[in-house]
Amino acid sequence: MDMAAAQRSGAANMKTPATFMGLPAEIHCAIAEVADGPDVLSLRLTCRDLSAACFDTFTSRFFEHRIHLFTRTGLQQLVDITTQSGFRTKLKTIRLVPVRLTSTNANDIKPLKKIWNSEASDFRDSGIESELLAQLLDNLAACKVYPSIILSDVSLAAGRIKRTAGFSGLEALLGKQEAIDHVQQARSPPSALRALTAASAQSATPIVKLNSSSVLELLGEKTFDKLPDATLQRAWSQLTALELGTFDTPEESYDSRSPAVAGLMKLLKSATKLQKLSIFQFTSPLIDFDMISTNFDECRLRSVELVGLNEHSERIMCFLGKQRSTLKRLTLALIAVNDQRVWKDIFSSLSVGFSLDFIRFHYLNVYGDEWELASTVARTQKACLMVSGKKGVQEVLVELADDAQFTDYNDNNPQEIWTGIADDEGLEGIGADSDTDGDEDADAEDDGN
């Protein structure tokens, strides 16, 4: 190698100090040789504008849509990102998932098998996940960023599973038994939540929102048994929004004494500043509403089975009654009872003593023998009532209590539940334009859970 080549090689290996926009000084000099001062300034401004546009686009796509794998590598990546002041302010939502599934099992890819097993074992045994999460939250605390935490049970590359399908739908969706094996080898959501709880208790950054797609997967293994109450209190005392997905479990597991319910009650008891509670797909005996003492300003209950359990619907109304002084927004959706008088009682109760300024009702039904068929028919109709404004809400609740006609699923031609007033008074969809937040929340819930 001649001297010139050696010099070029040495120069290539040297780290060129960055200047404006991260460009090497040589590039600035080259530009200056062919442009005068005003042109260079204009070029710099153009580069700055382009950089800002690219930065916003990148951070939006990366942070709003990316699901970070709950592994040493995935968490370390988040920690590295949050050390950059320009990026950490954009980190409004953190999506964590214990495992990402593909149609091919990681163990079937020979070069990855050893790495997968080694990292998974080390990660489970070392407790480093709590350290990385605590470091992540501390980095965010430096710029007062309090992110929402979305902890999902699984991330699928091949498609999405309907919430009601759960893990039993994996094989049908992916068509390979290997995917089921992959789930069994994966880190469990309860252990991820334990790590998140421990990290939050150590960190200066409070977690203000927790969203999970499956309650029983998250809380079904005595998640908090080994954590003292003081740790739970520190971890969840600043939680303001809790959105929980389906209780995806066999019917025999619907027990108010189950570990999942006990864990949920512990979490709710610790979340003393909770303002928004949203629960999707649960059976009323699972929830001990009497233990929930927090006052909410928004509550959303979806897919609640109250069939043959009118005493539990009374418990729910008793629970909502405790929120009279604070509850402002209420959503009831996909809820079935076995007697339309239950709905009339609920509407009557809501019209007295509450100061609601927003209500949203979806598919509130009277249960019958043809539930599956009739619910499918009903979903094709525009069975949604949304009202905003205290006066409008009060008027609608009173009228619903007096005149609402409910779907009887023994009828061969089910109708919308409020046909009696929607057509005559034009109440259907009131407030739809004035409450865009409600629509966005509903969309976010469908995506997050």
NORURKA-V145108 format. One record per pair of residues at least 12 apart in sequence whose C-alpha atoms are under 6 Angstrom apart, sorted by sequence separation. I is the first residue (numbers start at 0). J is the second residue. D is the distance in Angstrom with one decimal. If there is no record, write none. Layout:
i->I j->J d->D
i->I j->J d->D
This chain:
i->404 j->416 d->5.2
i->404 j->417 d->5.3
i->403 j->417 d->5.1
i->404 j->419 d->5.7
i->403 j->419 d->5.8
i->275 j->295 d->5.7
i->362 j->382 d->5.7
i->274 j->295 d->4.4
i->277 j->298 d->5.9
i->280 j->301 d->5.8
i->282 j->303 d->5.6
i->274 j->296 d->5.4
i->275 j->297 d->4.8
i->276 j->298 d->4.9
i->277 j->299 d->4.5
i->278 j->300 d->5.2
i->279 j->301 d->4.7
i->280 j->302 d->4.5
i->281 j->303 d->5.4
i->282 j->304 d->5.2
i->361 j->383 d->4.7
i->275 j->298 d->5.7
i->277 j->300 d->5.9
i->280 j->303 d->5.9
i->360 j->383 d->5.8
i->360 j->384 d->5.1
i->359 j->384 d->5.7
i->69 j->95 d->5.8
i->339 j->365 d->5.9
i->359 j->385 d->4.4
i->67 j->94 d->5.9
i->68 j->95 d->5.8
i->69 j->96 d->5.5
i->328 j->355 d->5.9
i->338 j->365 d->6.0
i->358 j->385 d->5.7
i->66 j->94 d->4.9
i->67 j->95 d->5.0
i->68 j->96 d->5.2
i->69 j->97 d->4.7
i->189 j->217 d->4.7
i->294 j->322 d->5.5
i->327 j->355 d->4.3
i->330 j->358 d->5.8
i->332 j->360 d->5.6
i->333 j->361 d->5.9
i->337 j->365 d->5.3
i->358 j->386 d->5.4
i->66 j->95 d->5.8
i->68 j->97 d->6.0
i->188 j->217 d->5.0
i->189 j->218 d->5.7
i->255 j->284 d->5.7
i->296 j->325 d->5.1
i->297 j->326 d->5.7
i->327 j->356 d->5.5
i->328 j->357 d->4.8
i->329 j->358 d->5.0
i->330 j->359 d->4.7
i->331 j->360 d->5.1
i->332 j->361 d->4.3
i->333 j->362 d->5.0
i->334 j->363 d->5.1
i->335 j->364 d->4.6
i->336 j->365 d->5.0
i->337 j->366 d->4.9
i->357 j->386 d->5.7
i->200 j->230 d->5.7
i->207 j->237 d->5.8
i->208 j->238 d->5.8
i->214 j->244 d->5.8
i->255 j->285 d->4.4
i->288 j->318 d->5.9
i->296 j->326 d->4.0
i->297 j->327 d->5.9
i->299 j->329 d->5.9
i->301 j->331 d->5.9
i->305 j->335 d->6.0
i->306 j->336 d->4.7
i->307 j->337 d->6.0
i->323 j->353 d->4.9
i->328 j->358 d->5.9
i->330 j->360 d->5.9
i->332 j->362 d->5.9
i->333 j->363 d->5.7
i->335 j->365 d->5.4
i->336 j->366 d->5.5
i->357 j->387 d->4.3
i->207 j->238 d->4.1
i->208 j->239 d->6.0
i->213 j->244 d->4.7
i->215 j->246 d->5.5
i->254 j->285 d->5.9
i->295 j->326 d->5.6
i->296 j->327 d->5.0
i->297 j->328 d->4.6
i->298 j->329 d->5.1
i->299 j->330 d->4.5
i->300 j->331 d->5.2
i->301 j->332 d->4.6
i->302 j->333 d->4.5
i->303 j->334 d->4.9
i->304 j->335 d->5.8
i->305 j->336 d->5.1
i->306 j->337 d->5.2
i->335 j->366 d->5.5
i->356 j->387 d->5.5
i->205 j->237 d->5.8
i->206 j->238 d->5.8
i->207 j->239 d->5.1
i->208 j->240 d->4.6
i->209 j->241 d->5.1
i->210 j->242 d->4.6
i->211 j->243 d->5.1
i->212 j->244 d->4.2
i->213 j->245 d->5.0
i->214 j->246 d->5.4
i->238 j->270 d->5.7
i->297 j->329 d->5.8
i->301 j->333 d->5.6
i->302 j->334 d->5.1
i->356 j->388 d->4.6
i->189 j->222 d->5.3
i->200 j->233 d->4.9
i->208 j->241 d->5.9
i->210 j->243 d->5.8
i->211 j->244 d->5.8
i->236 j->269 d->5.8
i->239 j->272 d->5.7
i->240 j->273 d->5.9
i->356 j->389 d->4.3
i->382 j->415 d->5.7
i->200 j->234 d->4.2
i->235 j->269 d->5.8
i->236 j->270 d->4.8
i->239 j->273 d->4.0
i->240 j->274 d->6.0
i->245 j->279 d->5.4
i->355 j->389 d->5.9
i->199 j->234 d->4.8
i->235 j->270 d->5.1
i->236 j->271 d->5.6
i->237 j->272 d->5.9
i->238 j->273 d->5.6
i->239 j->274 d->5.0
i->240 j->275 d->4.6
i->241 j->276 d->5.2
i->242 j->277 d->4.6
i->243 j->278 d->5.0
i->244 j->279 d->4.9
i->245 j->280 d->4.6
i->246 j->281 d->5.6
i->373 j->408 d->6.0
i->152 j->188 d->5.9
i->242 j->278 d->6.0
i->221 j->258 d->5.2
i->232 j->269 d->4.9
i->196 j->234 d->5.5
i->219 j->258 d->5.5
i->369 j->408 d->5.6
i->219 j->259 d->4.4
i->218 j->259 d->4.5
i->365 j->406 d->5.7
i->367 j->408 d->4.5
i->368 j->409 d->6.0
i->364 j->406 d->5.7
i->365 j->407 d->5.4
i->366 j->408 d->5.9
i->367 j->409 d->5.2
i->350 j->393 d->5.9
i->384 j->427 d->5.1
i->385 j->428 d->5.0
i->386 j->429 d->4.7
i->387 j->430 d->4.9
i->215 j->259 d->5.4
i->218 j->262 d->5.7
i->384 j->428 d->5.3
i->385 j->429 d->5.6
i->386 j->430 d->4.8
i->350 j->396 d->5.5
i->350 j->397 d->6.0
i->346 j->396 d->5.6
i->347 j->400 d->5.3
i->92 j->146 d->5.0
i->96 j->150 d->5.9
i->99 j->153 d->6.0
i->346 j->400 d->5.1
i->91 j->146 d->4.5
i->92 j->147 d->4.7
i->93 j->148 d->5.0
i->94 j->149 d->4.7
i->95 j->150 d->5.0
i->96 j->151 d->5.1
i->98 j->153 d->5.7
i->99 j->154 d->4.6
i->100 j->155 d->5.0
i->101 j->156 d->5.4
i->99 j->155 d->5.8
i->78 j->135 d->4.9
i->81 j->138 d->5.8
i->96 j->153 d->5.8
i->343 j->400 d->4.6
i->148 j->208 d->5.9
i->149 j->209 d->5.8
i->151 j->211 d->5.3
i->147 j->208 d->4.6
i->148 j->209 d->4.9
i->149 j->210 d->4.5
i->150 j->211 d->4.9
i->151 j->212 d->5.3
i->149 j->211 d->5.8
i->140 j->204 d->5.0
i->129 j->194 d->4.9
i->133 j->198 d->4.5
i->137 j->202 d->5.8
i->132 j->198 d->5.7
i->137 j->203 d->6.0
i->136 j->204 d->5.4
i->129 j->198 d->5.0
i->133 j->202 d->5.4
i->102 j->173 d->5.8
i->104 j->177 d->5.4
i->104 j->178 d->6.0
i->98 j->185 d->5.9
i->97 j->186 d->5.4
i->244 j->448 d->5.0
i->212 j->448 d->3.7
i->211 j->448 d->5.7
